[in-house]
Amino acid sequence: MPNKPTSTSTSTYIARRDDVNPDQGLKEHGDVTFADPTNKKYPLENAGHVRSAWSYINQERNASKYDPDEVETIKGRIKRAAKEHGVEIAAE
């Protein structure tokens, strides 16, 4: 994994994943907000995608592809989008 900026607080940096083609996310969803904008994963443009993003990032097979601080960043972005779209998400 490439070197990441270090910080004592939660970082917003998400490393580029080798198993993902960000162009695919753009092709499928267009120029929308993603919870993982580096890899174009977890689109947040509507309530349905917000629910899906929350469900997927809480599955171990998906979360394990990220460092714990990256998962927290992604979850924070999904939580903010949920509020914006009036979506209630389950507690972790």
C-alpha positions in Angstrom: 0.0 0.0 0.0 1.4 3.5 -0.8 2.6 5.7 1.9 -0.1 7.9 3.4 0.0 11.2 5.1 0.3 10.8 8.9 -1.7 12.6 11.4 -2.9 12.3 15.0 -6.5 12.8 13.9 -8.6 10.8 11.5 -7.4 11.3 8.0 -9.6 11.9 5.0 -7.0 10.3 2.7 -8.0 7.0 1.0 -5.3 5.0 -0.8 -5.7 3.9 -4.4 -6.7 0.2 -4.4 -5.1 -2.1 -7.0 -8.3 -4.2 -7.3 -10.5 -1.3 -8.4 -10.7 0.7 -11.6 -12.1 4.2 -10.7 -13.1 4.7 -14.3 -15.7 1.9 -13.8 -17.4 3.9 -11.0 -17.6 7.0 -13.2 -18.9 5.0 -16.1 -21.6 3.3 -13.9 -22.7 6.3 -11.8 -21.4 9.4 -13.6 -19.8 12.4 -11.9 -21.5 12.0 -8.5 -20.2 12.2 -4.9 -18.6 8.9 -3.7 -17.8 8.0 -0.1 -14.5 6.7 -1.5 -13.7 9.3 -4.2 -10.2 8.0 -4.8 -11.5 4.6 -6.1 -15.0 5.8 -7.1 -16.7 3.4 -4.7 -19.9 3.9 -2.7 -21.9 6.5 -4.7 -24.0 8.8 -2.5 -26.3 10.6 -5.0 -29.6 9.3 -3.7 -31.2 7.6 -0.7 -31.0 4.1 -2.3 -27.3 4.4 -3.0 -26.7 5.7 0.6 -28.4 2.7 2.0 -26.4 0.4 -0.2 -23.2 2.1 0.6 -23.8 1.7 4.3 -24.7 -2.0 3.9 -21.6 -2.7 1.8 -19.0 -0.9 3.9 -20.3 -2.8 6.9 -19.6 -6.2 5.3 -16.2 -7.5 6.4 -15.2 -8.5 2.9 -15.5 -4.9 1.8 -14.2 -3.1 4.9 -11.2 -5.4 5.0 -9.9 -3.8 1.7 -9.3 -0.6 3.6 -7.3 0.5 6.6 -9.5 1.1 9.7 -9.1 4.9 9.5 -10.2 4.8 5.8 -13.3 2.8 6.8 -14.1 5.4 9.5 -13.7 8.2 6.8 -16.0 6.4 4.4 -18.6 5.7 7.1 -18.5 9.4 8.2 -19.2 10.4 4.6 -22.1 8.0 4.3 -23.6 9.2 7.6 -23.5 12.8 6.4 -25.1 11.8 3.1 -27.7 9.8 5.0 -28.7 13.0 6.9 -28.8 15.0 3.7 -31.1 12.4 2.0 -33.3 11.8 5.1 -32.1 8.2 5.4 -32.0 6.4 8.8 -29.1 4.0 8.9 -28.6 1.1 11.4 -26.2 1.6 14.3 -22.9 -0.2 13.8 
